């Protein structure tokens, strides 16, 4: 049976969350106002490369250590990293006062182009259309891209739309998705000086 997430620390838009189950043991540290520094060890090389894109292009400081049942496959590790990362972002962003809330980005790489739109709405939802041209990139199963983002949105409580508009190389497709996600996330989480101290919703809460 899964243990509940352990929230170790949260202040100044930083958070640390651990998740320990019979399948995975994961710790995620995030700093939303960082420089893009990352320390990543999930045991899946290409997945670490994609997480590094989130840190670098989202200007989020991100440390992730994950030990999972990779002797089975990468599913539990990738999904649970998404869950734990979502929990950490939700904790770090707090009550969402002063954030822009919405973010979007288009990112190309060679023949590939992806668009990502995000809303820190308080309502989890994922719409994803990425027709990968290959089932595997190294040891990374491209189907797990959806599982990562599904875990993230369910626990960060965001609405996320991901569309790969074109692409012939799966590596390029996946990289444009993660980079666009990072840029959209960065913009949505930025503090807006004109909206300082206010919740970006007519409801008064998110």
C-alpha positions in Angstrom: 0.0 0.0 0.0 1.2 3.5 -0.8 2.4 5.8 1.9 1.1 9.4 1.8 3.5 12.0 0.4 5.8 13.5 3.0 6.1 17.3 2.6 9.4 18.1 4.1 9.8 21.8 3.4 8.0 24.7 1.7 8.7 28.4 1.7 9.6 31.1 -0.8 8.1 29.2 -3.7 10.2 26.1 -2.9 9.1 22.7 -1.9 10.4 19.1 -1.2 8.0 16.2 -1.5 8.8 12.5 -1.1 6.7 9.5 -2.3 7.5 6.0 -1.2 5.6 3.0 -2.4 6.3 -0.7 -3.0 7.1 0.3 -6.6 9.0 3.5 -6.3 10.9 5.8 -3.9 11.1 9.3 -5.1 12.1 12.7 -3.8 11.5 15.9 -5.7 12.9 19.3 -4.8 11.7 22.4 -6.7 12.5 26.1 -6.6 10.1 28.0 -8.9 12.3 31.1 -8.9 15.5 29.4 -9.8 18.1 29.5 -12.5 17.4 26.2 -14.2 19.9 24.1 -12.2 19.1 20.4 -12.1 20.2 17.2 -10.5 18.4 14.2 -11.9 18.7 10.5 -11.3 15.7 8.4 -12.4 17.5 5.5 -14.0 16.1 6.3 -17.4 18.6 8.4 -19.4 16.2 10.0 -21.9 13.7 10.8 -19.2 16.4 12.6 -17.2 17.2 14.6 -20.4 13.6 15.7 -20.7 13.3 16.6 -17.1 16.5 18.7 -17.6 14.6 20.6 -20.3 11.9 21.5 -17.8 14.4 22.9 -15.4 16.5 24.7 -18.0 13.8 26.3 -20.1 11.4 26.8 -17.2 14.0 28.4 -15.0 13.1 26.0 -12.2 15.7 24.5 -9.9 14.9 20.8 -9.9 16.3 17.9 -8.0 14.8 14.5 -8.6 16.0 11.2 -7.2 14.0 8.1 -8.1 14.4 4.4 -7.5 11.8 2.3 -9.2 11.1 -1.2 -10.4 12.9 -0.7 -13.7 13.4 -4.5 -14.0 9.7 -4.5 -14.9 9.6 -1.4 -17.0 9.7 2.4 -16.7 6.0 2.9 -16.2 5.8 3.2 -12.4 8.9 5.4 -12.2 7.8 7.9 -14.9 4.2 8.1 -13.6 5.3 8.5 -10.0 7.8 11.2 -10.9 5.0 13.1 -12.6 2.8 12.7 -9.5 5.5 13.9 -7.1 6.6 16.7 -9.3 3.0 17.9 -9.5 2.7 17.8 -5.7 5.9 19.7 -5.3 4.8 22.4 -7.8 1.4 22.7 -6.1 3.0 23.1 -2.7 5.6 25.6 -3.9 3.1 27.9 -5.7 0.9 28.1 -2.6 -2.3 30.2 -2.9 -1.3 31.4 -6.4 -1.5 35.1 -5.4 0.1 37.3 -8.0 0.9 34.6 -10.6 0.0 35.0 -14.3 -1.9 31.7 -14.1 -2.0 31.1 -17.9 1.0 30.2 -20.0 1.6 29.0 -23.6 4.5 28.3 -25.8 5.4 27.0 -29.3 8.7 25.3 -29.6 10.4 24.0 -32.8 13.2 21.6 -33.3 14.2 20.9 -36.9 11.1 19.4 -38.5 9.1 19.1 -35.2 6.9 21.7 -33.7 4.8 21.5 -30.5 2.4 23.8 -28.7 1.6 23.7 -24.9 -1.0 25.7 -23.1 -1.4 25.6 -19.3 -3.8 27.0 -16.8 -3.3 26.9 -13.0 -7.0 26.5 -12.7 -7.3 24.3 -9.7 -9.0 21.7 -12.0 -6.9 18.8 -13.3 -7.3 18.1 -17.0 -5.1 16.8 -19.7 -5.7 17.0 -23.5 -2.7 15.5 -25.3 -2.2 14.8 -29.0 1.3 13.6 -29.8 1.5 11.0 -32.6 4.9 9.7 -31.9 6.7 8.2 -34.9 8.5 5.6 -32.7 7.5 3.6 -29.6 10.9 3.9 -28.0 13.6 6.5 -27.6 16.5 4.8 -26.1 15.1 2.9 -23.1 12.2 5.4 -22.8 8.7 4.2 -23.9 7.1 7.2 -25.6 3.7 6.1 -24.2 4.9 7.1 -20.8 5.0 10.8 -21.9 1.2 10.8 -21.4 1.6 9.1 -18.0 4.1 11.7 -16.8 1.8 14.6 -17.7 -1.3 12.9 -16.4 0.4 12.4 -13.0 1.5 16.0 -13.1 -1.9 17.6 -13.9 -3.7 15.4 -11.4 -1.6 16.6 -8.5 -0.6 20.1 -9.6 -4.3 20.8 -10.3 -3.7 22.4 -13.7 -5.4 22.2 -17.1 -2.8 21.2 -19.7 -3.2 21.1 -23.5 -0.3 19.5 -25.5 -0.2 19.3 -29.2 2.6 18.1 -31.4 1.7 19.9 -34.6 4.3 18.2 -36.8 7.3 16.0 -36.6 9.0 12.9 -38.1 11.6 12.1 -35.5 10.3 10.9 -32.1 13.2 12.4 -30.2 12.5 15.8 -31.8 8.8 15.4 -31.1 9.3 14.6 -27.4 11.9 17.3 -26.9 9.7 20.0 -28.4 6.8 18.9 -26.1 8.9 19.1 -22.9 10.6 22.4 -23.9 7.2 24.0 -24.8 5.8 22.7 -21.5 8.8 24.3 -19.6 8.3 27.7 -21.3 4.5 27.6 -20.7 5.1 26.6 -17.1 7.6 29.4 -16.6 5.2 32.1 -17.9 2.2 30.8 -15.9 4.2 30.8 -12.7 5.8 34.2 -13.1 4.7 36.8 -10.6 2.9 39.7 -12.3 3.8 43.0 -10.6 0.4 44.5 -11.7 -1.5 41.7 -9.9 0.6 41.5 -6.8 -1.2 39.9 -3.9 -4.3 39.1 -5.9 -5.8 35.8 -6.9 -6.1 35.6 -10.8 -9.7 34.6 -10.8 -13.1 36.4 -10.5 -14.0 33.6 -8.0 -11.4 34.9 -5.5 -9.7 31.5 -5.2 -8.1 28.8 -7.4 
